């Protein structure tokens, strides 16, 4: 039986909940997108926490598998096998690059069940439990197929669904899938899709405007209403009155009165009408000569363009009204409720146009007084749909109703608590800036936004490179062509791993490892030797305070670094400028201990890898131009990555993660990139002449324009460069090849916003 603690509150599509009669306005949201799955699922992993070890997490292409049904985006597809022998679910896990969402009030995402998904006996695919860290999980709810909105359902979970303070430090996002309603009638694979993971908050708005006069709490609030009969009547005859009433608004406990409107209509000639001006300022004078007084007090002047709606309470006088409410709503100018804005300025004459603005609809607002108003007070929200520059000087509201309907007679109703609702404050999107830079040829280890602890690199396919079983000293070398500026915390590493050559995160996954770690600090290169033993799936002792370090006095970071290990524990380090030092083995391991931990009978694999080092490392890269291993009787290895790139080698990205890449130089490598993107661990040669970047990570809809002159004419869309752009962490990039340049002369670039 399913627990009553589990919530069943899926929404089909995006909806607004309406709690009051009349028209309601959806509160606009400010969205902080975590992952829209535009073209990959980088950074996500599956954990078999509910017994299913072989669940998968892959990218699914739109439009069918995109919540917005976009052909240029997609979603995350989760396939989770279930059976009666312990396969009860799995968990998709992700570490966001930003952890502070304290300004947000809800966690939201879209979810869809595949039509071919396995379902349990109750017709559900999985029980889904979102979590924002290990101990802060939300409610569990069931996911079942729906027919609406192409199968997509939108889930929004308020911050109150999680432990207090969770949004201030979101260390991970997880989607735990489970089903323990066993025994299952059959085994199968549940297939669900997740899209548009985001944190939301109500968008900032201008403050509401509700002056005391619009609360109608005493007779003074109606004293200056213009249109109460001769000589102040605005239009038509003199059978309209707008007076204070002691009738209380039952929707407002503080109400001490309201505005009462009563009009006589003659449908035959339209001679009678209901038109009045209700100012914010009770001291304003409408003018007995047909000329409005200009309002000069800024406290009573608003810009209607900063407001989204007019709210008010209304009750129809069923006793005194002889015109049916339905007829009043359906006929006349304005159709529906006669609401608009009163502008500042003169009226030429009593029968002229007047300073009135139909901001709630032109000619026919179609905002009807609800039928429920015949039996009591109702709350109405009337959208402002037509505010223009002329409405920047609004001093009140006006009501205008030329009836011309099928019935002559009396129309009467009460109005109270009129408020102008503040609109969302518009935000000006910063203009994307365009920059051009020269790449460095070689093996690119690029942190493309996969995650703050992204690891990019290659490992030897062969395991014949152990310094422990070698006949003499073994030298491991790397030549750095480019190192990121010191502001980026990333590091370049040589991992010596006796456990595995197929781990994209060997420093975490494997039990025993030696790491030669190089960082580019503000004072120059810093070398650190680190190791751990018997500590799989852990950092272990890698970051021990006793780790040997070396900061050469004058050497640059760029150049060739060599590390020669002899007698297991002596490590000779040679910097690019010829400086050298001898460092001990980390953790003060003895030769016998090194032999014990680093000779597991498997040989030794060598990784050349870069690690992002945190969120601020994303978007940076290291470039290796050469790698070599020699000495001690191990097979000689030497690879010139620049030569590879300039001889048509497609590079490691062409074979996919974990697969064998045989370089042009004849070296067999394993692609050990964390990111599956083509521009993570890959080769660049002299054919690539520029990086063209623009600082916008919200859309890839910009068009790259090119021209051979910098003048205003001659620009054209460069479809090749536009189509090859990719998201590189926090900016978009396109790699400009020499084939994109004209045979002679210059080429200028311009970016066209979507």
Buried (B, 14 or more C-beta within 10 A) or exposed (E): EBEEEEEEEBBEEBEEEEEBBBBBBEEEBBBBEBBBBBBBBBBBBBBBBBBBEEBBBEBBBBBBBBBBEEEEBBBBBBBBBBBEEEBBBBBBBBBBBEBEBBEBBBBBBBBBBBEEBBBBEEEBBBBBBBBBBEEBBBBBBBBBBBEEBBBBBBBBBEBEBBBEEBBEEBEBBBBBBBBEBEEBEEEBBBBBBBBBBBBBBEBEBBEEBBBEBBBBBBEEBBBBBBBBEEEBBBBBBEBBBBEBBEBBBEBBEEBEBBBBBBBBBBBEEBBBBBBBBBBBBBEBBBBEEBBBBEBEEEEBBBBBBBBBBBBBBBBBBEEEBEBBBEBBBBBBBBBBBBBBBBBBEBBEEBEEEBBBBBBBBEEEBBBBBBEBBBEEBBBBBBBBEBBEEBBBBBBBBBBBBBBBBEBBBBBBBBBBBBBBBBBBEEEEEEEBEBEEEEBBBBBBBBBBBBBBBBBBBBBBBBBBBBBBBBEEBBBBBBBBBBBBEEEBBBBBBBBBBBBBBBBBBBBBBBBBBBBBBBBBEEEBBBBBBBBBBEBEEEEBBBEBEEBBEBBBEEBBBBBBBBBBBBEBBBBBBBBBEEEBBEBEBBBEBEEEBBBBBBBBEEBBBBBBBBBBBEBBBBBBBBBBBBBBBBBBEBEEBEBBBBBBBBEEBBBBBEBEBBEEBEBBBEBEBBBBBBBBBEBBBBBBBEBBBBBBBBEBBEEBEBBBBBBBEEEEEEBEEBEBBBEBBBBBBBBBBBBBBEEBBEEEEEBEBBBEEE
